[in-house]
Amino acid sequence: METSREQYVDRDEWPLPDSTAATGIIITTVSFLFFQITAFIVDRYLKTSSFLNNPKLHWRWKNVFISFTHAAIVSVCCLTSFYLTPKLTADMISTHTPLSHGTVALSAGYFLHDIVDMVVYDWSRKSLELLIHHVVILIAFSFPVLTYKSVGYMLVALLVEVNSIFLHFRQLLRIHKVDKKSSLYRLTSLLNLGTFIIFRIAALCWMTRWIVINKTQVPFFFYVLANIGLTTTTVMNIVLFYRCLKSDFICHANTSTTNVKLE
């Protein structure tokens, strides 16, 4: 039997029994436990470090590092899925593979972990908007995790994690107070901004266009959740993009200009 990198599972051609929903639940649960255990190990390590003796800073470093780990894993899985199964980009409703479905389920487990982590350690008004975002995303992810439908669409949503690699690495550099003028920080800032435009802004625009065109092809429940998720994510990303731009480029440029005038 010949194999090719375009092999895929089409739910319409090969109906799956309802019991397969358990697979998604198991992967999500294992993912949740993995990130919980990783957070516990990181937490124990940080307690031996004198650098992060501030409890708030301690939690923030741990949270950002776990997010960075999730972003790295999911980015590789997403890009590999699209490379091995090009039909995922053509048929985003029915086409799926074990890797693509597992990636979505893995992310669902991460979001569940992050919700629990924020509720326990960072319950505040500032974190409320992120909690609402995570809850909406988790509910939306439950649809492809349990039904194997719209897996390709959710993979496009997860492409934002490519940018999250640089976004979270930038946050770690800031926590460690790395000089903004250093080559490492400037390169990270540029990569963050570039991938932000491609994998967040452009991806969100494409997703909005797709859901509007294909609204009759997806359940009304999923359509509503997708729109709520896209709206909240778009607003949050606009604010985040402005903050990154202002912090790393606008303020830096103004500071440089001021220094030149003073000299």
C-alpha positions as CSV (number, residue, x, y, z in Angstrom):
1,M,0.0,0.0,0.0
2,E,1.5,3.3,-1.1
3,T,1.6,6.2,1.4
4,S,1.8,9.9,0.6
5,R,2.0,13.1,2.6
6,E,-1.5,13.9,1.5
7,Q,-3.2,11.1,3.3
8,Y,-6.1,12.4,5.4
9,V,-9.2,11.2,7.1
10,D,-12.5,12.6,5.8
11,R,-15.3,12.2,8.3
12,D,-17.9,12.3,5.5
13,E,-16.3,9.4,3.7
14,W,-15.3,7.5,6.8
15,P,-17.8,8.1,9.6
16,L,-16.3,7.8,13.0
17,P,-18.2,6.2,15.9
18,D,-19.3,8.5,18.7
19,S,-16.9,6.7,21.1
20,T,-14.0,8.5,19.4
21,A,-15.0,11.7,21.3
22,A,-13.3,10.0,24.2
23,T,-9.9,10.3,22.3
24,G,-10.2,14.1,22.3
25,I,-11.2,14.1,26.0
26,I,-8.2,11.9,26.9
27,I,-5.7,14.0,24.9
28,T,-7.1,17.2,26.5
29,T,-6.9,15.7,30.0
30,V,-3.3,14.4,29.4
31,S,-2.3,17.8,28.1
32,F,-3.8,19.6,31.1
33,L,-1.9,17.3,33.4
34,F,1.3,17.8,31.5
35,F,1.2,21.6,31.8
36,Q,0.1,21.3,35.5
37,I,3.1,19.0,36.2
38,T,5.5,21.2,34.2
39,A,4.2,24.3,36.1
40,F,4.8,22.4,39.4
41,I,8.4,21.5,38.4
42,V,9.2,25.0,37.2
43,D,7.6,26.4,40.4
44,R,9.9,24.2,42.6
45,Y,12.9,25.2,40.6
46,L,12.1,28.9,40.9
47,K,11.8,28.6,44.7
48,T,15.6,27.8,44.8
49,S,16.4,30.9,42.7
50,S,17.2,34.2,44.4
51,F,16.4,36.2,41.2
52,L,12.6,35.7,41.4
53,N,12.1,36.2,45.1
54,N,9.0,38.4,44.4
55,P,5.9,36.2,44.5
56,K,4.2,38.1,41.7
57,L,7.3,38.0,39.5
58,H,7.7,34.4,40.4
59,W,4.2,33.5,39.1
60,R,4.6,35.7,36.0
61,W,7.8,34.0,34.9
62,K,6.3,30.6,35.4
63,N,3.1,31.5,33.5
64,V,5.0,33.0,30.6
65,F,7.5,30.1,30.4
66,I,4.6,27.6,30.2
67,S,2.9,29.7,27.5
68,F,6.2,29.8,25.6
69,T,6.5,26.0,25.9
70,H,2.9,25.6,24.6
71,A,3.5,28.0,21.7
72,A,6.7,26.2,20.6
73,I,5.0,22.7,20.7
74,V,1.8,23.8,18.9
75,S,3.6,25.9,16.3
76,V,5.6,22.8,15.2
77,C,2.5,20.6,15.2
78,C,0.4,23.1,13.2
79,L,3.0,23.8,10.5
80,T,3.8,20.0,10.2
81,S,0.1,19.2,9.9
82,F,-0.4,21.7,7.1
83,Y,2.8,20.4,5.3
84,L,1.9,16.7,5.6
85,T,-1.8,17.3,4.8
86,P,-2.3,20.2,2.3
87,K,-6.0,19.3,2.0
88,L,-6.5,20.7,5.5
89,T,-6.3,24.2,3.9
90,A,-8.9,23.2,1.2
91,D,-11.4,21.4,3.3
92,M,-11.4,22.9,6.8
93,I,-14.6,21.3,7.9
94,S,-14.3,17.5,7.4
95,T,-10.6,16.9,6.8
96,H,-8.5,15.9,9.8
97,T,-5.5,13.7,10.8
98,P,-4.5,12.3,14.2
99,L,-1.8,15.0,14.4
100,S,-4.1,17.9,13.6
101,H,-6.9,16.7,15.9
102,G,-4.4,16.0,18.6
103,T,-2.9,19.5,18.3
104,V,-6.3,21.1,18.8
105,A,-7.0,18.8,21.8
106,L,-3.5,19.6,23.3
107,S,-4.2,23.3,23.1
108,A,-7.6,22.8,24.8
109,G,-5.8,21.2,27.7
110,Y,-3.3,24.1,27.8
111,F,-6.1,26.7,27.9
112,L,-7.8,24.8,30.7
113,H,-4.6,24.8,32.6
114,D,-4.1,28.5,32.1
115,I,-7.6,29.3,33.3
116,V,-7.1,27.3,36.5
117,D,-3.6,28.9,37.0
118,M,-5.0,32.5,36.6
119,V,-8.0,31.8,38.9
120,V,-5.8,30.4,41.6
121,Y,-2.8,32.7,41.4
122,D,-3.8,35.9,39.5
123,W,-7.5,36.6,40.1
124,S,-7.9,40.3,39.3
125,R,-9.8,42.7,37.1
126,K,-6.8,42.9,34.8
127,S,-6.8,39.2,34.2
128,L,-10.6,39.0,33.7
129,E,-10.5,39.9,30.0
130,L,-8.0,37.2,29.4
131,L,-10.0,34.7,31.4
132,I,-13.1,35.5,29.3
133,H,-11.1,35.0,26.1
134,H,-9.8,31.7,27.3
135,V,-13.2,30.4,28.3
136,V,-14.7,31.3,24.9
137,I,-11.7,29.7,23.1
138,L,-12.0,26.6,25.2
139,I,-15.7,26.2,24.4
140,A,-15.0,26.7,20.7
141,F,-12.2,24.2,20.8
142,S,-14.5,21.6,22.4
143,F,-16.5,21.3,19.1
144,P,-13.6,20.0,16.9
145,V,-12.1,18.0,19.8
146,L,-15.4,16.1,20.3
147,T,-16.7,16.0,16.8
148,Y,-13.6,16.0,14.6
149,K,-15.2,18.8,12.6
150,S,-13.6,22.2,11.6
151,V,-10.2,20.9,12.7
152,G,-8.5,22.7,9.9
153,Y,-10.2,26.0,10.8
154,M,-8.9,25.7,14.4
155,L,-5.4,24.9,13.2
156,V,-5.4,28.3,11.4
157,A,-6.4,29.9,14.7
158,L,-3.5,28.2,16.4
159,L,-1.0,29.6,13.9
160,V,-1.0,32.7,16.2
161,E,1.2,30.5,18.4
162,V,4.1,31.1,15.9
163,N,4.0,34.7,17.0
164,S,3.5,33.8,20.6
165,I,6.9,32.2,20.6
166,F,8.5,35.6,20.1
167,L,5.9,37.4,22.1
168,H,6.5,35.3,25.2
169,F,10.3,35.2,24.7
170,R,10.2,39.0,24.6
171,Q,8.2,39.0,27.9
172,L,10.9,36.8,29.5
173,L,13.6,39.2,28.4
174,R,11.7,42.1,29.9
175,I,11.3,40.2,33.2
176,H,15.1,39.6,33.2
177,K,15.5,43.4,32.4
178,V,17.5,42.8,29.3
179,D,18.5,46.1,27.7
180,K,16.1,47.1,24.9
181,K,19.1,48.3,22.9
182,S,20.8,44.9,23.0
183,S,20.9,42.9,19.7
184,L,18.9,40.0,21.2
185,Y,16.1,42.2,22.4
186,R,15.9,44.2,19.1
187,L,15.9,41.1,17.0
188,T,13.2,39.5,19.2
189,S,11.1,42.7,18.9
190,L,11.4,42.8,15.1
191,L,10.5,39.1,14.8
192,N,7.6,39.6,17.2
193,L,6.2,42.5,15.1
194,G,6.7,40.7,11.8
195,T,5.1,37.4,12.9
196,F,2.3,39.4,14.7
197,I,1.3,40.9,11.4
198,I,1.4,37.6,9.5
199,F,0.2,35.0,12.0
200,R,-2.2,37.2,14.1
201,I,-3.6,40.1,12.0
202,A,-3.6,38.4,8.6
203,A,-4.7,35.0,10.0
204,L,-7.6,36.7,11.9
205,C,-8.7,38.6,8.8
206,W,-8.7,35.3,6.8
207,M,-10.6,33.5,9.5
208,T,-13.3,36.2,9.6
209,R,-13.7,36.0,5.8
210,W,-13.9,32.2,5.9
211,I,-16.5,32.0,8.6
212,V,-18.7,34.5,6.9
213,I,-18.5,32.7,3.5
214,N,-19.0,29.3,5.1
215,K,-21.6,30.1,7.8
216,T,-24.1,27.7,6.3
217,Q,-21.6,24.9,6.4
218,V,-21.0,24.9,10.1
219,P,-23.5,24.5,13.1
220,F,-25.1,27.8,14.3
221,F,-23.6,27.2,17.7
222,F,-20.1,27.0,16.3
223,Y,-20.7,30.0,14.1
224,V,-21.8,32.2,17.0
225,L,-18.8,31.1,19.2
226,A,-16.4,31.7,16.3
227,N,-17.7,35.2,15.9
228,I,-17.5,35.9,19.6
229,G,-14.0,34.5,19.7
230,L,-12.9,36.4,16.7
231,T,-14.3,39.7,18.0
232,T,-12.7,39.4,21.4
233,T,-9.4,38.2,20.0
234,T,-9.3,41.0,17.4
235,V,-9.8,43.7,20.0
236,M,-7.2,42.2,22.3
237,N,-4.7,41.8,19.5
238,I,-5.1,45.4,18.4
239,V,-4.4,46.6,21.9
240,L,-1.5,44.2,22.3
241,F,0.0,45.2,18.9
242,Y,-0.2,48.9,19.9
243,R,1.5,48.2,23.3
244,C,4.3,46.3,21.6
245,L,4.8,48.9,19.0
246,K,4.7,51.7,21.5
247,S,7.0,50.0,24.0
248,D,9.7,48.7,21.5
249,F,9.6,51.3,18.7
250,I,7.7,54.5,19.4
251,C,9.0,55.2,22.9
252,H,12.4,53.9,22.0
253,A,12.6,56.3,19.0
254,N,11.4,59.2,21.2
255,T,14.0,58.4,23.8
256,S,16.7,58.3,21.2
257,T,15.6,61.6,19.7
258,T,15.6,63.2,23.2
259,N,19.1,61.9,23.9
260,V,20.4,63.4,20.6
261,K,18.9,66.8,21.5
262,L,20.4,66.7,24.9
263,E,23.8,66.0,23.5
